[in-house]
Amino acid sequence: MERGQQTVIQLADPFGRGWNLLGPGNRRVSYVLSTHPSVLATIKVGFVVTGHITAVIAAPDLFGG
């Protein structure tokens, strides 16, 4: 998310000339996930577990089990 924010802000001034083409040139990146690594770790583990549970539920339908 932070890299995406940086990308959008940099697209507003692609040549570093002080432009603000897309409007977000005066905004700052919100480093919420970098300052709370435990929240990021919890989110990642939650997505991995959810993906595995979904795969186990979907496997019999996909492979005729």
N, C-alpha and C positions, 0 to 999 in steps of 0.2 A: 504494500500500500504506500509505503514511504517513497519507494522508487517511482511509482506511478505519479505521485504528487510532484516529485522533482522533475519528471519528464514534462508534465503539463506546464509547470512554471517555466521551464527552459524553452518550451515551444513558443511561449509568449514573446521571447526575445532570443531568437535563434543565433543571431550574430553578435550579441553582447553590446548592442548600440543604444540601449535604454528604451527600446520599443516595448509596447504592451499590446501585442496583436490580438490575443485571445481574451484579455481581461484579467487573468490571474497573476500578472507580473508583480504585483505588489503584495502578494500573499506569501506566507511562510509554510514550510513543511511541518506537519504535525507528527512528531516522533513519539506517538503514544505507545506503539508496540516495542520500540527500542528502549524506552524507559521502564517498561513492565515486561521483562522477559518471561516471568512465570505465566502471565496471561497468554503470551504468544505460544509458549510450550503447551499450555492446556488446550488452546484452540487447535494446534497441530495434532496432538494426541487424539482429541475428540473427532477430528476429521478422519484420521487413520482408522480408528475403531469403528466409526460409522460406515466407512467404505468397506471394511471387512465384513461387517454384519450385513450390509446390503448385498455384497457378493455372495455370501453364504445363502441368503434368502433367494437370490435370483438364479443361482447355479442350477437347481433342479429344473427350473422352467426352461433354461437355455440349453441344457444338455440332456434333457429327457430323463432325469433321475427319479 
